[in-house]
Amino acid sequence: MARHFKIQKQVVHNKKNSTPKAEKEVISALGRVMETLPNAEFLVELQDDVYAGHKLKARISGKMRMHHIKIILGDYITVELNPYDLGRGRITFRFRSKEEALRAKATPNLIPTLPENES
């Protein structure tokens, strides 16, 4: 069974001295927008093997808002989930086509991830 989601660690840096402040674990999964909700929230259905059919509410990440990336009904996206609350997520990437999303589903390295700091 191919699992194409990754648990990755995000390192938050303190701005003054650029030292790691905290680590957060997130689950990155492939999903599809099923419904648009108020306040830039979306109802997303996950499309991966483990969480197939799981629905959750997701918001657009700050970088996507800043660069005015629009998300519409039916778009394939990458969602980051907190392991403690699988009912809410953050949309971090929008695929341009269904084929590109299915390629990313088949090969987990195409799902965008944050670089891991090895310390």
Buried (B, 14 or more C-beta within 10 A) or exposed (E): EEEBBBEBEEBEEEEEEEEEEEEEEBBBBBBBBEEEEEEEBBBBBBBBEEBEEBBBEBBBBEEBEEEEEEBEEEBBBBBBBBEEEBEEBBBBBBBEEEEEBEEBBEEBEBBEBBEEEEE
